């Protein structure tokens, strides 16, 4: 029903960078990508960064100044540039997309920050 293409996760040392990418498309209906969330064992899924329809952004306090969310509207593709990564950034990162009726989640991509 909704096809996600998510990439960019991996293993990186503290202080390193990764860039996540998410594209979403619906079968016969419109979807748009809205933000990135992450989840670690024992915790609820939490907002990392969100981008609104007017281009404004919201970041978790823990990533402000280090992460940047952006969107290519023509491709309905969203990015998360992650710099100065810390071990506490280790999580499965999920791309969120929505239609008028529903929220959808990508498959998740593992980000591990470790020396």
BADOLO-223101 format. One line per 8 residues: their letters; for each residue x, y negated, z of N, C-alpha, C. Coordinates in nm, 2 decimals. Atoms other than C-alpha are relative to their C-alpha. Example, Ala and Ser with C-alpha at 12.3 -4.5 7.8 and 13.67 -1.06 7.14 Angstrom:
// residues 2
AS> 0.09/0.12/0.00/1.23/0.45/0.78/0.09/-0.12/0.00 | -0.09/0.11/0.00/1.37/0.11/0.71/-0.08/-0.11/0.08
//
This chain:
// residues 115
XXXXXXXX> 0.08/0.12/0.00/0.00/0.00/0.00/0.09/-0.13/0.00 | -0.10/0.11/0.00/0.28/-0.24/0.09/0.14/0.06/-0.01 | -0.13/-0.04/0.03/0.62/-0.19/-0.04/0.10/-0.09/0.06 | -0.11/0.08/-0.05/0.92/-0.31/0.15/0.13/0.04/-0.05 | -0.14/-0.03/0.03/1.28/-0.33/0.04/0.08/-0.08/0.10 | -0.08/0.06/-0.11/1.50/-0.40/0.34/0.14/0.04/-0.01 | -0.14/-0.04/0.00/1.87/-0.41/0.35/0.08/-0.09/0.09 | -0.09/0.09/-0.06/2.17/-0.56/0.52/0.05/0.05/0.14
XXXXXXXX> -0.04/-0.05/-0.13/2.20/-0.37/0.85/0.13/0.07/-0.01 | -0.12/-0.08/-0.01/2.51/-0.20/0.97/0.08/-0.02/0.13 | -0.09/0.01/-0.11/2.80/-0.19/1.21/0.09/-0.12/-0.02 | -0.09/0.12/0.01/2.99/-0.51/1.28/0.06/-0.02/0.14 | -0.07/0.03/-0.12/3.24/-0.62/1.54/-0.06/-0.13/0.06 | 0.05/0.13/-0.06/3.15/-0.90/1.79/0.07/-0.11/-0.07 | -0.05/0.11/0.08/3.19/-1.23/1.62/-0.02/0.01/-0.14 | 0.02/-0.02/0.15/3.11/-1.09/1.28/-0.13/-0.05/-0.04
XXXXXXXX> 0.12/0.05/0.06/2.83/-1.16/1.05/-0.07/0.11/-0.09 | 0.08/-0.09/0.08/2.55/-0.97/0.87/-0.11/-0.09/-0.06 | 0.11/0.07/0.06/2.28/-1.09/0.63/-0.10/0.11/-0.03 | 0.11/-0.08/0.03/1.95/-0.91/0.63/-0.09/-0.05/-0.11 | 0.09/0.04/0.11/1.71/-0.91/0.33/-0.12/0.08/0.01 | 0.13/-0.07/0.00/1.34/-0.82/0.31/-0.08/-0.06/-0.11 | 0.10/0.03/0.10/1.11/-0.82/0.01/-0.12/0.09/0.02 | 0.12/-0.07/-0.02/0.75/-0.72/0.03/-0.10/-0.03/-0.11
XXXXXXXX> 0.11/0.01/0.10/0.47/-0.66/-0.22/-0.11/0.09/0.03 | 0.12/-0.07/-0.02/0.12/-0.54/-0.19/-0.06/0.06/-0.13 | 0.06/-0.06/0.12/-0.07/-0.31/-0.43/-0.14/-0.06/-0.02 | 0.12/0.06/0.04/-0.34/-0.53/-0.57/-0.05/-0.11/0.10 | 0.03/0.11/-0.09/-0.33/-0.79/-0.29/0.13/-0.07/0.03 | -0.12/0.09/-0.03/-0.10/-1.07/-0.18/0.05/0.02/0.15 | -0.06/0.00/-0.13/0.14/-1.04/0.11/0.11/-0.10/0.00 | -0.11/0.09/-0.01/0.40/-1.28/0.23/0.08/0.03/0.13
XXXXXXXX> -0.09/-0.03/-0.11/0.70/-1.23/0.45/0.00/-0.12/0.10 | 0.01/0.10/-0.10/0.69/-1.42/0.78/0.11/-0.01/0.10 | -0.10/0.01/-0.10/0.97/-1.33/1.01/0.07/0.13/0.03 | -0.08/-0.11/-0.04/1.22/-1.10/1.17/-0.02/0.03/0.15 | 0.02/-0.05/-0.14/1.17/-0.90/1.49/0.10/0.11/0.03 | -0.09/-0.11/-0.04/1.39/-0.66/1.68/-0.04/0.07/0.12 | 0.04/-0.08/-0.11/1.35/-0.38/1.92/0.12/0.09/0.05 | -0.10/-0.09/-0.06/1.59/-0.20/2.16/-0.07/0.10/0.09
XXXXXXXX> 0.07/-0.10/-0.09/1.52/0.11/2.37/-0.04/-0.06/0.13 | 0.05/0.05/-0.12/1.31/0.03/2.66/-0.06/-0.14/0.00 | 0.05/0.14/0.01/1.20/-0.31/2.54/-0.11/-0.01/-0.11 | 0.10/0.03/0.11/0.90/-0.45/2.34/0.07/-0.06/-0.12 | -0.05/0.08/0.12/0.96/-0.57/1.99/-0.01/-0.15/0.03 | 0.00/0.14/-0.02/1.05/-0.93/2.01/0.04/-0.08/-0.12 | -0.02/0.09/0.11/1.06/-1.22/1.78/0.15/-0.04/0.00 | -0.13/0.05/0.02/1.40/-1.31/1.64/-0.01/-0.13/-0.07
XXXXXXXX> 0.01/0.12/0.07/1.31/-1.57/1.39/-0.13/0.01/-0.09 | 0.12/0.01/0.08/1.00/-1.68/1.21/0.00/-0.13/-0.09 | 0.01/0.11/0.09/0.94/-1.91/0.91/-0.15/-0.02/-0.04 | 0.14/0.03/0.02/0.60/-2.08/0.86/-0.02/-0.04/-0.15 | 0.04/0.03/0.14/0.42/-2.17/0.54/0.06/-0.13/-0.04 | -0.06/0.13/0.04/0.56/-2.52/0.55/0.15/0.00/0.01 | -0.14/-0.01/-0.01/0.91/-2.40/0.60/0.07/-0.02/0.13 | -0.05/0.01/-0.13/0.95/-2.47/0.96/0.04/0.13/0.06
XXXXXXXX> -0.05/-0.12/-0.06/1.13/-2.22/1.17/0.00/0.01/0.15 | 0.00/-0.02/-0.15/1.12/-2.07/1.52/0.10/0.11/0.02 | -0.11/-0.10/-0.04/1.41/-1.88/1.68/-0.02/0.03/0.15 | -0.02/-0.03/-0.14/1.45/-1.69/1.99/0.11/-0.08/0.06 | -0.11/0.08/-0.06/1.66/-1.88/2.24/0.13/0.07/-0.01 | -0.13/-0.07/0.00/1.92/-1.61/2.23/0.07/0.00/-0.13 | -0.06/0.00/0.13/1.99/-1.65/1.86/0.01/-0.14/-0.06 | -0.01/0.14/0.05/1.96/-2.03/1.82/0.14/-0.04/-0.02
XXXXXXXX> -0.13/0.05/0.04/2.26/-2.18/1.65/0.09/0.11/-0.06 | -0.08/-0.11/0.06/2.38/-1.84/1.53/-0.07/0.07/-0.12 | 0.08/-0.07/0.10/2.10/-1.70/1.31/-0.07/-0.11/-0.08 | 0.08/0.09/0.09/1.93/-1.87/1.01/-0.09/0.08/-0.08 | 0.10/-0.07/0.09/1.61/-1.75/0.85/-0.03/-0.09/-0.12 | 0.03/0.08/0.12/1.53/-1.85/0.50/-0.09/0.09/-0.09 | 0.10/-0.07/0.08/1.28/-1.75/0.23/0.01/-0.05/-0.15 | 0.01/0.03/0.14/1.28/-1.73/-0.15/-0.14/0.02/-0.04
XXXXXXXX> 0.15/-0.01/0.03/0.91/-1.80/-0.23/-0.02/0.07/-0.13 | 0.03/-0.06/0.13/0.94/-1.70/-0.59/0.02/0.15/0.00 | -0.02/-0.14/-0.01/1.07/-1.36/-0.50/-0.07/0.07/0.12 | 0.06/-0.05/-0.13/0.87/-1.33/-0.17/0.11/0.08/0.08 | -0.11/-0.06/-0.07/1.20/-1.24/-0.01/0.05/-0.09/0.11 | -0.04/0.07/-0.12/1.32/-1.33/0.33/0.14/0.05/0.04 | -0.13/-0.03/-0.04/1.67/-1.34/0.47/0.02/-0.04/0.15 | -0.04/0.04/-0.13/1.83/-1.35/0.81/0.15/0.00/0.00
XXXXXXXX> -0.15/0.00/-0.01/2.19/-1.47/0.82/0.03/0.00/0.15 | -0.04/-0.02/-0.14/2.34/-1.36/1.15/0.15/-0.02/0.01 | -0.14/0.03/-0.02/2.67/-1.51/1.25/0.03/0.01/0.15 | -0.04/-0.01/-0.14/2.87/-1.49/1.57/-0.07/0.11/0.08 | 0.08/-0.11/-0.06/2.71/-1.16/1.65/0.06/0.05/0.13 | -0.03/-0.05/-0.14/2.71/-1.03/2.01/-0.05/0.14/0.02 | 0.05/-0.14/-0.03/2.67/-0.68/2.15/-0.15/0.00/0.03 | 0.14/0.00/-0.03/2.33/-0.78/2.28/-0.09/-0.03/-0.12
XXXXXXXX> 0.07/0.01/0.12/2.22/-0.84/1.93/-0.03/0.14/-0.06 | 0.02/-0.14/0.05/2.23/-0.46/1.87/-0.15/0.03/0.02 | 0.14/-0.03/0.00/1.88/-0.35/1.78/-0.04/0.05/-0.13 | 0.06/-0.03/0.13/1.66/-0.22/1.51/-0.08/-0.13/-0.04 | 0.06/0.12/0.04/1.55/-0.52/1.31/-0.11/0.03/-0.10 | 0.11/-0.02/0.08/1.21/-0.53/1.15/-0.05/-0.12/-0.07 | 0.06/0.11/0.08/1.07/-0.74/0.87/-0.15/0.00/0.02 | 0.15/0.01/-0.01/0.71/-0.86/0.92/-0.05/-0.07/-0.13
XXXXXXXX> 0.08/0.06/0.11/0.47/-0.94/0.63/-0.14/0.01/0.04 | 0.14/0.01/-0.02/0.11/-1.03/0.63/-0.08/-0.02/-0.12 | 0.10/0.03/0.10/-0.19/-1.03/0.41/-0.11/-0.08/0.08 | 0.11/0.07/-0.07/-0.52/-1.21/0.50/-0.06/0.09/0.11 | 0.06/-0.09/-0.10/-0.63/-0.90/0.69/0.09/0.06/0.10 | -0.09/-0.09/-0.08/-0.33/-0.72/0.83/0.14/-0.05/0.01 | -0.14/0.01/-0.01/0.02/-0.74/0.95/0.06/0.13/-0.05 | -0.07/-0.12/0.05/0.27/-0.50/0.80/0.15/-0.01/0.05
XXXXXXXX> -0.13/0.00/-0.05/0.61/-0.39/0.91/0.09/0.09/-0.09 | -0.09/-0.07/0.07/0.91/-0.28/0.72/0.06/0.12/0.08 | -0.05/-0.12/-0.06/1.10/0.04/0.80/0.10/-0.02/0.11 | -0.10/0.03/-0.10/1.36/-0.13/1.02/0.14/0.03/-0.05 | -0.14/-0.02/0.03/1.73/-0.16/0.98/0.08/-0.02/0.12 | -0.08/0.00/-0.12/1.98/-0.08/1.25/0.12/-0.10/-0.02 | -0.11/0.09/-0.01/2.22/-0.36/1.35/0.08/0.04/0.13 | -0.08/-0.04/-0.11/2.50/-0.25/1.58/0.12/-0.09/0.01
XXX> -0.11/0.09/-0.02/2.75/-0.49/1.72/0.09/0.06/0.11 | -0.09/-0.07/-0.09/3.04/-0.32/1.89/0.14/0.00/-0.05 | -0.14/0.00/0.03/3.41/-0.32/1.91/0.05/0.15/-0.01
//
